[in-house]
Amino acid sequence: MRTPLVQLRSERVFPAVPARPAPAERSRLERRTRLLAWGGIGWHVVEFAIAIVAGLVAGSIALIGFGADSLIEALAGGVVLWLFTGTRRGSSSAERRAQQLIAASFFLLAGYVGVEALRTLVNGDHPAASWVGIGLAAVTAPTMPLLAYAKRRLGNQLHSAATVKEAEQTQLCAYLSIALLLGLGANALAGWWWADPLTALVIAAVALKEGRESWRGEGCCDAC
């Protein structure tokens, strides 16, 4: 007697979508998000001032570009504060506008860093060694990923794609810090002036990618 073959159907398992927080919990998460945004803005303003002054003293386009990135980071933090204030709280239209504003800041960062890096390579500019810049990058590189993680976690809990994208921009600041550390270090220790603009071009490409995704509305919880 032949045993009939039984075809087992495999079922696709979709990841569970986190439940939206209750109003009281959402209010608490929003307060934490605003506190992180204020803390990030304060740090980026300090970062901006140090990087711009050190960049002008050393003639370093990388440091000036890093300072510009810090200013854009502060503006992105302001966008998150704007999103979670007043009648905009929980508004899908405000969420979309916030994503577009953050995307615009990514494009500004990519354009500035890319153009300045190419100009540095073409002109063969040799910036002086900046130990202040190296110290700033050494402090920023390990701290920005921690801030980005905290922002990303809150963004996921709030189902806020704009907050997650702003966290990714903070993570991009960490990548730029590492690039700055490598570039300034190579220039100071080995005289490799070209290392910093080459790495900056990679960072510009990443910023452009993140800006395009944010503009299209991709990211955390697209069905917010």
Secondary structure, DSSP 8 states (H G I E B T S, - for coil): ----------------------HHHHHHHHHHHHHHHHHHHHHHHHHHHHHHHHHHHHT-HHHHHHHHHHHHHHHHHHHHHHHTSGGGTT-HHHHHHHHHHHHHHHHHHHHHHHHHHHHHHHHT------HHHHHHHHHHHHHHHHHHHHHHHHHHHHT-HHHHHHHHHHHHHHHHHHHHHHHHHHHHHH--TTHHHHHHHHHHHHHHHHHHHHHHT-STTTT-
